[in-house]
Amino acid sequence: MGLFDNVFETDAKKDKNKRSSEQILGKKAANKLKEFREEFSENLSEFDSQPYRNNGVVFTRISDHTASVRYDGLLAQSGADDVYTVFGYGSNNNWENVQTIRMNRIGNSFQAEIPTMPGANVNLAFKDSADHWDNNSGMNYTFV
């Protein structure tokens, strides 16, 4: 073994140790991030995943069998006197067990509690007493 072989072998060992340290630090950072996410995701209620908030629709699960729906979307903003939520379960393309519930006016928004089915999507649309619809431009409002 020559002089340069020892130098290069030592550098290779250093690189290997450096990579091991980076992997360990990476795992520690990932664990800390996981702890952070878990710590701050417990009580987010309506703020955790609200994809339709900008449309004025907030869906909050109260239990496995009940959810609260708050609506201050297009119909409410247009001065609707009554708003109904039309909802069903399963695929957004093939709703099952479709029901309509009159929502309660609370200030400038409307609210209702609806039954849910564990493990099934909840699909929503809204209509007013003049039969104007807010169905998210035909895409409906779907919650998993």
C-alpha positions as CSV (number, residue, x, y, z in Angstrom):
1,M,0.0,0.0,0.0
2,G,1.4,3.4,-1.0
3,L,1.3,6.7,0.8
4,F,-1.6,8.0,-1.2
5,D,-3.7,4.8,-0.7
6,N,-3.7,5.6,3.1
7,V,-4.8,9.2,2.4
8,F,-7.6,8.2,0.1
9,E,-8.7,5.3,2.4
10,T,-9.0,7.7,5.3
11,D,-11.0,10.2,3.3
12,A,-13.4,7.4,2.2
13,K,-13.9,6.5,5.9
14,K,-14.6,10.1,6.8
15,D,-17.1,10.4,3.9
16,K,-18.8,7.2,5.2
17,N,-19.0,8.5,8.8
18,K,-20.3,11.9,7.5
19,R,-23.1,10.1,5.5
20,S,-24.0,8.1,8.6
21,S,-24.2,11.2,10.7
22,E,-26.4,12.9,8.1
23,Q,-28.7,9.9,8.1
24,I,-29.0,9.9,11.9
25,L,-29.6,13.7,11.9
26,G,-32.1,13.3,9.1
27,K,-34.0,10.7,11.2
28,K,-33.9,12.9,14.3
29,A,-35.2,15.9,12.3
30,A,-38.0,13.8,10.8
31,N,-39.0,12.5,14.3
32,K,-39.1,16.1,15.6
33,L,-41.2,17.2,12.6
34,K,-43.6,14.3,13.3
35,E,-43.8,15.2,17.0
36,F,-44.5,18.9,15.9
37,R,-47.3,17.9,13.5
38,E,-48.9,15.6,16.1
39,E,-48.7,18.2,18.9
40,F,-50.3,20.9,16.9
41,S,-52.9,18.9,14.9
42,E,-54.9,17.6,17.8
43,N,-57.3,20.5,18.3
44,L,-57.5,22.2,14.9
45,S,-61.3,21.4,14.5
46,E,-62.5,23.4,11.5
47,F,-59.1,24.7,10.6
48,D,-57.4,21.4,9.7
49,S,-58.7,20.6,6.3
50,Q,-61.2,23.0,4.7
51,P,-60.7,22.8,1.0
52,Y,-63.9,24.9,0.3
53,R,-63.4,27.6,2.9
54,N,-63.0,30.2,0.1
55,N,-66.4,29.1,-1.3
56,G,-68.0,29.7,2.1
57,V,-68.4,26.0,3.1
58,V,-67.0,24.6,6.4
59,F,-67.5,21.0,7.3
60,T,-66.7,19.8,10.8
61,R,-67.1,16.3,12.1
62,I,-68.7,16.2,15.5
63,S,-68.7,12.5,15.8
64,D,-68.6,9.3,13.7
65,H,-72.3,9.9,12.8
66,T,-72.7,13.6,12.8
67,A,-71.2,16.7,11.2
68,S,-71.8,20.4,11.2
69,V,-72.0,22.3,8.0
70,R,-71.7,26.1,7.9
71,Y,-72.5,27.9,4.7
72,D,-71.9,31.6,3.9
73,G,-71.3,31.1,0.2
74,L,-72.8,32.5,-3.0
75,L,-76.5,32.0,-2.0
76,A,-76.0,33.6,1.4
77,Q,-74.1,36.5,-0.1
78,S,-76.9,37.0,-2.6
79,G,-79.4,37.5,0.1
80,A,-81.1,34.1,0.2
81,D,-83.9,33.9,2.9
82,D,-83.6,30.1,3.2
83,V,-80.8,27.7,2.3
84,Y,-81.0,24.0,2.1
85,T,-78.2,21.5,2.1
86,V,-78.6,18.6,-0.3
87,F,-76.3,15.8,0.7
88,G,-75.5,12.1,-0.1
89,Y,-72.8,9.6,0.6
90,G,-70.3,7.6,-1.5
91,S,-69.0,8.5,-4.9
92,N,-69.5,12.1,-6.1
93,N,-70.7,10.7,-9.4
94,N,-73.3,8.4,-7.8
95,W,-74.8,9.8,-4.6
96,E,-76.5,7.3,-2.2
97,N,-79.2,8.1,0.4
98,V,-79.7,11.7,-0.8
99,Q,-81.4,14.0,1.7
100,T,-82.3,17.6,2.0
101,I,-82.2,19.6,5.2
102,R,-83.2,23.2,5.8
103,M,-80.3,25.1,7.3
104,N,-80.6,27.5,10.3
105,R,-79.8,31.2,9.7
106,I,-77.1,32.4,12.1
107,G,-76.3,36.1,11.3
108,N,-75.2,36.2,7.6
109,S,-74.5,32.4,7.4
110,F,-76.4,29.2,7.6
111,Q,-75.7,26.1,9.7
112,A,-77.0,22.6,9.9
113,E,-76.0,19.3,11.5
114,I,-76.2,16.3,9.2
115,P,-75.8,12.6,9.7
116,T,-72.6,11.0,8.4
117,M,-71.7,7.4,7.6
118,P,-68.3,6.1,8.9
119,G,-65.9,5.5,6.0
120,A,-68.1,7.1,3.4
121,N,-67.6,10.4,1.6
122,V,-70.1,13.1,2.2
123,N,-71.2,15.1,-0.9
124,L,-72.9,18.4,-0.5
125,A,-74.7,21.0,-2.6
126,F,-76.8,24.0,-1.6
127,K,-80.0,25.5,-2.9
128,D,-82.2,28.4,-1.9
129,S,-86.0,28.7,-1.7
130,A,-86.0,30.1,-5.3
131,D,-84.2,26.9,-6.5
132,H,-80.9,28.6,-7.2
133,W,-78.1,26.2,-6.7
134,D,-74.5,26.4,-5.4
135,N,-72.9,23.1,-6.4
136,N,-69.3,24.3,-6.8
137,S,-69.7,24.8,-10.5
138,G,-71.0,21.3,-11.0
139,M,-68.2,19.6,-9.0
140,N,-70.2,19.5,-5.6
141,Y,-68.5,19.8,-2.2
142,T,-67.0,16.4,-1.2
143,F,-65.6,15.6,2.2
144,V,-63.8,12.4,3.0
